[in-house]
Amino acid sequence: MQREFPEAPLVGVGAVIVQDGRVLLIRRGTEPLLGHWSLPGGMLELGESLTGGVIREVSEETGLTVKAVELVELLDRIHLEGEQVRYHYVIADYLCRVVGGALKAASDADAVRWVERAEWNSHGALRLDPVTVRVIEAGWQRARSWDTEGQRER
């Protein structure tokens, strides 16, 4: 599978993991967006379900075991180099909850950390892409509504 200058879009998954009002972010150790903070996630493997992929990717990058609860957003990320498509991903971002594991940066993640809402909403505090901020906020709002409505899955 050729990630750079692909012949077709590639399918990826991401996780909005909310715990105690905070969201888990990873600092990317590879392109695209090397050095930027982002959601844990990666490429779907052949024969793997979307939720299976997000569970695997979170484990590989953070050491945590999660349950995928609901789809937050389906989006495409297209990075151009001149007029050529350098990267094209279709990404399914899921709201997830932690069910086990121990937090540690691994795989494509240089670092992992829990982030307060003020940090992802402030301009420049973290190197966050605006699309990532939108997805984080949407996932955080859904998790918050679970707590408020008493509907949070246990």
C-alpha positions in Angstrom: 0.0 0.0 0.0 1.5 3.3 -1.1 0.7 6.1 1.3 2.6 8.9 -0.4 1.2 9.8 -3.8 -1.4 7.0 -3.7 -3.4 5.7 -6.7 -6.6 5.7 -4.6 -7.8 7.0 -1.3 -6.7 5.0 1.8 -9.0 4.2 4.7 -8.0 5.2 8.2 -9.5 5.3 11.7 -9.1 7.6 14.7 -10.1 7.7 18.3 -11.5 10.5 20.4 -10.9 9.0 23.9 -12.5 11.0 26.6 -11.8 10.3 30.3 -12.5 12.7 33.3 -13.3 15.5 30.9 -10.0 15.3 29.1 -9.1 13.9 25.7 -6.1 11.7 24.8 -3.7 13.0 22.1 -0.6 11.7 20.5 2.3 13.6 19.0 2.8 12.3 15.5 6.2 10.7 14.9 5.7 10.3 11.1 4.3 12.2 8.1 1.7 13.5 7.4 1.7 16.2 10.1 5.0 15.0 11.7 5.4 16.7 15.2 1.7 17.8 15.4 -0.6 16.6 18.1 -3.5 14.5 16.9 -5.9 11.7 17.7 -4.6 8.2 18.0 -5.3 6.2 14.9 -3.9 4.8 11.7 -4.6 2.7 8.6 -7.2 0.0 8.4 -5.8 -3.4 7.5 -7.3 -5.7 4.9 -10.2 -7.7 6.3 -10.3 -5.6 9.5 -13.5 -3.8 10.6 -13.5 -0.1 11.3 -14.0 -0.6 15.1 -11.4 -3.4 15.1 -9.0 -1.1 13.4 -9.5 1.7 15.9 -9.1 -0.6 18.9 -5.8 -2.0 17.4 -4.4 1.4 16.5 -5.1 2.8 20.0 -3.4 -0.2 21.6 -0.4 0.1 19.3 0.1 3.8 19.8 -0.9 4.3 23.4 -0.9 1.0 25.3 -4.6 1.4 26.2 -7.4 -0.9 25.5 -10.6 0.9 24.3 -14.1 0.1 23.3 -15.4 2.0 20.2 -18.7 3.5 21.2 -20.0 5.5 18.3 -18.9 7.2 15.0 -18.1 10.8 15.6 -17.3 11.8 12.0 -16.4 10.4 8.6 -14.1 12.7 6.7 -11.4 12.9 4.0 -8.0 14.4 4.5 -6.3 15.4 1.3 -2.8 16.9 1.3 -1.5 18.4 -1.9 2.0 19.0 -3.1 1.6 21.5 -5.8 -1.2 20.0 -7.9 -0.4 16.4 -7.0 -2.1 14.5 -4.2 0.6 13.6 -1.7 -1.8 11.9 0.8 -5.5 11.1 0.6 -7.2 9.4 3.6 -10.8 8.7 4.3 -11.0 8.6 8.1 -13.6 7.2 10.4 -13.2 8.9 13.9 -14.8 7.0 16.8 -15.7 8.1 20.3 -14.0 5.5 22.6 -13.8 4.7 26.2 -10.8 3.2 28.1 -11.4 -0.4 29.3 -7.8 -1.3 30.3 -4.1 -1.1 29.5 -1.4 1.3 30.7 -0.7 4.6 28.9 2.6 4.8 27.0 3.8 6.3 23.7 4.6 3.6 21.1 4.4 2.8 17.4 4.0 6.1 15.3 3.5 8.2 18.5 6.4 10.3 19.9 4.4 11.2 22.9 0.9 10.8 24.5 -0.9 13.0 26.9 -4.3 13.8 28.4 -5.4 17.3 27.3 -7.9 19.7 28.9 -10.5 21.4 26.7 -8.9 24.9 27.1 -5.7 23.4 25.6 -7.2 22.1 22.4 -9.4 25.2 22.0 -6.5 27.7 22.4 -4.7 28.9 19.3 -1.1 27.8 19.2 -0.8 26.0 22.5 -0.6 22.7 20.8 0.1 22.0 17.1 -3.4 20.9 16.3 -5.0 20.9 12.8 -8.4 22.7 12.8 -10.2 19.6 11.5 -8.8 17.6 14.4 -10.0 20.3 16.8 -13.5 20.0 15.3 -13.5 16.2 15.7 -12.2 16.4 19.3 -14.8 19.0 20.2 -17.6 16.9 18.7 -16.5 13.7 20.5 -16.0 15.6 23.8 -19.5 17.1 23.5 -21.1 13.6 23.0 -19.2 12.1 25.9 -20.3 15.0 28.0 -23.9 14.5 27.1 -23.6 10.9 28.2 -22.6 12.0 31.6 -25.3 14.7 31.8 -28.1 12.4 30.6 -26.9 9.4 32.6 -26.6 7.4 29.4 -22.9 6.7 29.5 -22.1 3.1 28.5 -20.3 1.2 31.3 
